[in-house]
Amino acid sequence: MSDNEPTATGEEEEEIPIQEAPVAEEIEEEDEEEEESLLTEYDPDDFLSSAVNSLDSTIPLDLFEFKYSYGYNCLKYFNLCACDESVVCWAAGSIISFMDVYTKQTWFRRSTTGGSVGNITSYRKDPNYRIAVAEGREGYRDPLILLYTWPQMDIDAVLRDGTTNAYSNLDFSPDGELLASVGKEPDYNITIWNWKRHRILLRTSAFTFDVNTVMFSPYCPGQLTTAGAAHIKFWKMSETFTGLKLKGELGRFGKTEICDVLGVYPMPDEKVR
């Protein structure tokens, strides 16, 4: 690796840290709570939005019929998701569009609440293909994350209380057992989920400004990286005498000029590219 290539590491170096303001490091570990049954069955109609009328409206709900969505939000980071080897999906407003890249066939699905979609990610290892859809309900409360089997699109899990306002990014762990989510303002929470048990394992504030991405390391179990507004941050999950903890450490840009970071790829030496 040459000196001119941008890298970051959580090891101590002499360079000035990228963020001098204090960053919250407290870890909020969830108390034992009553969990949803692993056999919970969800009615898809309960998590599919439709037209809504005001109380005094005289317009029939079926006045318009949805035909096609031509939208693509090109301002949203990571808006294109591969569902499998032939199908991709993306969000535009409250509509999720699916397209088979070989046959060009397209189909659509509305968001859960009629609000925008925050992020879509997938886990693509046989036989457990999954899609996770996070709401971007900015201006509302308690956005949801829904996990679907693919391609059946049956609801596997509904995750609540990961962030206050909206989600910006998601990522599955390499084995598919955990899901990481990052929230938008005001809390910018990073949350680690045991999604099969519908519960939060760990949660804390990832940073004090926008966080654009979160990614599990494919090489180092229990390690993640977040990045965004003028920062990269390394996270480690570890067992302690008081339980599972999540510790974050700001990376250093070295000879690279400090800048906003849209994406990272973890390397085996615990640095990122």
For each residue, the residues with C-beta under 8 A, 3 or more apart:
1: 5 7
2: 5
3: 255
4: 255
5: 1 2 273
6: 253 256 273
7: 1 254 256 271 272 273
8: 232 251 252 253 254 256 264 271 272
9: 13 234 251 252 254 270 271 272
10: 234 249 250 251 270
11: 270
12:
13: 9 252 254
14:
15: 252 253 254
16:
17: 20 250 252
18: 230 231 232 250 251 252 253 258
19: 23 207 208 230 231 250
20: 17
21: 208
22:
23: 19 205 207 208 248 250
24: 204 205 208
25: 204 247 248
26: 204
27: 202 203 204 245 246 247
28: 202 203 204
29: 201 202 203 243 244 245
30: 33 199 200 201 202 203
31:
32:
33: 30 199
34:
35: 197 198 199
36: 40 157 158 197 198
37: 40
38: 196 197
39:
40: 36 37 157 198
41:
42: 46 47 155 158
43: 46 47
44: 47 48 153 154 155
45: 48
46: 42 43
47: 42 43 44 112 144 146 155 158
48: 44 45 109 110 112
49: 94 110 111 112 113 114 115
50: 61 110 114
51: 61 62 64
52: 114
53: 57 59 61
54: 57
55:
56:
57: 53 54
58:
59: 53 63
60: 63
61: 50 51 53
62: 51 65
63: 59 60
64: 51
65: 62
66: 69 108
67:
68: 106 108
69: 66 92 95 97 108
70:
71: 92 93 95 97
72: 79 90 92 97
73: 76 79 90 91 92 93
74: 79
75:
76: 73 79 91
77: 168 169 212 213 262 263
78: 81 119 169 213 263
79: 72 73 74 76 90 91 120
80: 88 89 90
81: 78 88 89 90 120 121 122 131
82: 85 87 88 122 124
83: 87 88 89 98 122 124 129 131 150 151
84: 87 122 124 129 150 151
85: 82
86: 100 101 102
87: 82 83 84 98 99 100 101 151
88: 80 81 82 83 98 99 101
89: 80 81 83 96 97 98 99 120 131
90: 72 73 79 80 81 96 97 120
91: 73 76 79 95 96 97 111 116 117 120
92: 69 71 72 73 95 97
93: 71 73 116
94: 49 110 111 114 115 116 117
95: 69 71 91 92 108 109 110 111
96: 89 90 91 108 109 110 111 117 120 133
97: 69 71 72 89 90 91 92 106 107 108
98: 83 87 88 89 106 107 108 109
99: 87 88 89 104 105 106
100: 86 87 103 104 105 106
101: 86 87 88 104
102: 86
103: 100
104: 99 100 101
105: 99 100
106: 68 97 98 99 100
107: 97 98
108: 66 68 69 95 96 97 98
109: 48 95 96 98 153
110: 48 49 50 94 95 96 114
111: 49 91 94 95 96 114 115 116 117 133 135
112: 47 48 49 115 133 135 144 146
113: 49 135 137 140 144
114: 49 50 52 94 110 111
115: 49 94 111 112 135 136 137 138 140 143
116: 91 93 94 111 135 136 137 138 166
117: 91 94 96 111 120 133 134 135 136
118: 134 135 136 137 143 166 167 168 184
119: 78 133 134 136 167 168 169 170
120: 79 81 89 90 91 96 117 131 132 133 134 170
121: 81 131 132 169 170 171 172
122: 81 82 83 84 129 130 131 132 150 172
123: 128 129 130 131 132 172 176
124: 82 83 84 129
125: 128 129 176
126: 129
127:
128: 123 125 176
129: 83 84 122 123 124 125 126 149 150 151
130: 122 123 147 148 149 150 156 172 176
131: 81 83 89 120 121 122 123 147 148 150 153
132: 120 121 122 123 145 146 147 148 170 172 179 195
133: 96 111 112 117 119 120 145 146 147 148
134: 117 118 119 120 143 144 145 167 170 181
135: 111 112 113 115 116 117 118 143 144 145 166 167
136: 115 116 117 118 119 143 166 167 168 184
137: 113 115 116 118 140 141 142 143 165 166
138: 115 116 165 166 184
139: 165
140: 113 115 137 143 165
141: 137 164 165
142: 137 160 161 164
143: 115 118 134 135 136 137 140 162 163 165 166 167
144: 47 112 113 134 135 158 159 160
145: 132 133 134 135 158 159 162 167 170 179 181 193 195
146: 47 112 132 133 155 157 158 159
147: 130 131 132 133 155 156 157 158 159 179 195
148: 130 131 132 133 152 153 154 155 156
149: 129 130 152 153 154 156
150: 83 84 122 129 130 131 153
151: 83 84 87 129
152: 148 149
153: 44 109 131 148 149 150
154: 44 148 149
155: 42 44 47 146 147 148 158
156: 130 147 148 149 195 196
157: 36 40 146 147 195 196 198
158: 36 42 47 144 145 146 147 155 198
159: 144 145 146 147 162 179 181 193 195 198
160: 142 144
161: 142 200
162: 143 145 159 167 181 183 189 191 193 200 203
163: 143 166 167 181 182 183 184 187 189 191
164: 141 142 183 186 187 189
165: 137 138 139 140 141 143 183 184 185 186 187
166: 116 118 135 136 137 138 143 163 183 184
167: 118 119 134 135 136 143 145 162 163 170 181 182 183 184
168: 77 118 119 136 182 183 184 210 211 212
169: 77 78 119 121 181 182 211 212 213 214
170: 119 120 121 132 134 145 167 179 180 181 182 214
171: 121 179 180 214 215 216 224
172: 121 122 123 130 132 176 178 179 180 216
173: 176 177 178 179 180 216
174: 216 218 221
175: 178
176: 123 125 128 130 172 173
177: 173 194 196
178: 172 173 175 192 193 194 195 201 216
179: 132 145 147 159 170 171 172 173 192 193 195
180: 170 171 172 173 190 191 192 193 214 215 216 224
181: 134 145 159 162 163 167 169 170 189 190 191 193 214
182: 163 167 168 169 170 188 189 190 191 206 211 213 214 226
183: 162 163 164 165 166 167 168 187 188 189 190 191
184: 118 136 138 163 165 166 167 168 188 210
185: 165 188 210
186: 164 165
187: 163 164 165 183 205
188: 182 183 184 185 205 206 207 208 209 210 211
189: 162 163 164 181 182 183 203 204 205 206
190: 180 181 182 183 203 204 205 206 211 214 224 226 235 246 248
191: 162 163 180 181 182 183 200 202 203
192: 178 179 180 200 201 202 203 237 246
193: 145 159 162 178 179 180 181 199 200 201
194: 177 178 197 198 199 200 201
195: 132 145 147 156 157 159 178 179 198
196: 38 156 157 177
197: 35 36 38 194
198: 35 36 40 157 158 159 194 195
199: 30 33 35 193 194
200: 30 161 162 191 192 193 194 203
201: 29 30 178 192 193 194 244
202: 27 28 29 30 191 192 237 244 245 246
203: 27 28 29 30 162 189 190 191 192 200
204: 24 25 26 27 28 189 190 246 248
205: 23 24 187 188 189 190 208
206: 182 188 189 190 211 214 226 233 248
207: 19 23 188 210 211 226 228 229 231 233
208: 19 21 23 24 188 205
209: 188 228 229 230 231
210: 168 184 185 188 207 228 229
211: 168 169 182 188 190 206 207 214 226 227 228 229
212: 77 168 169 227 228 229 260 261 262 263
213: 77 78 169 182 225 226 227 228 261 262 263 264
214: 169 170 171 180 181 182 190 206 211 224 225 226
215: 171 180 224 225 226 264 265 266
216: 171 172 173 174 178 180 223 224 266
217: 220 221 223 224 225 266 270
218: 174 266
219: 266 267 268
220: 217 223 266 268 270
221: 174 217
222: 236 237 238
223: 216 217 220 234 235 236 237 266 270
224: 171 180 190 214 215 216 217 234 235 237
225: 213 214 215 217 232 233 234 235 264 266 272
226: 182 190 206 207 211 213 214 215 232 233 235 248
227: 211 212 213 231 232 233 261 262 263 264 272
228: 207 209 210 211 212 213 231 260 261
229: 207 209 210 211 212 260
230: 18 19 209 258 259 260 261
231: 18 19 207 209 227 228 250 251 261
232: 8 18 225 226 227 250 251 253 261 264 272
233: 206 207 225 226 227 248 249 250 251
234: 9 10 223 224 225 248 249 250 251 270
235: 190 223 224 225 226 246 247 248 249
236: 222 223 246 247
237: 192 202 222 223 224 244 245 246
238: 222 244 245 247
239: 243 244 245
240: 243 244 245
241:
242: 245
243: 29 239 240
244: 29 201 202 237 238 239 240
245: 27 29 202 237 238 239 240 242
246: 27 190 192 202 204 235 236 237
247: 25 27 235 236 238
248: 23 25 190 204 206 226 233 234 235
249: 10 233 234 235
250: 10 17 18 19 23 231 232 233 234
251: 8 9 10 18 231 232 233 234 272
252: 8 9 13 15 17 18
253: 6 8 15 18 232 256 257 258 259
254: 7 8 9 13 15
255: 3 4
256: 6 7 8 253 259
257: 253
258: 18 230 253
259: 230 253 256
260: 212 228 229 230
261: 212 213 227 228 230 231 232 264
262: 77 212 213 227
263: 77 78 212 213 227
264: 8 213 215 225 227 232 261 272 273
265: 215 272 273
266: 215 216 217 218 219 220 223 225 270 271 272
267: 219 270 271 272 273
268: 219 220
269:
270: 9 10 11 217 220 223 234 266 267
271: 7 8 9 266 267
272: 7 8 9 225 227 232 251 264 265 266 267
273: 5 6 7 264 265 267
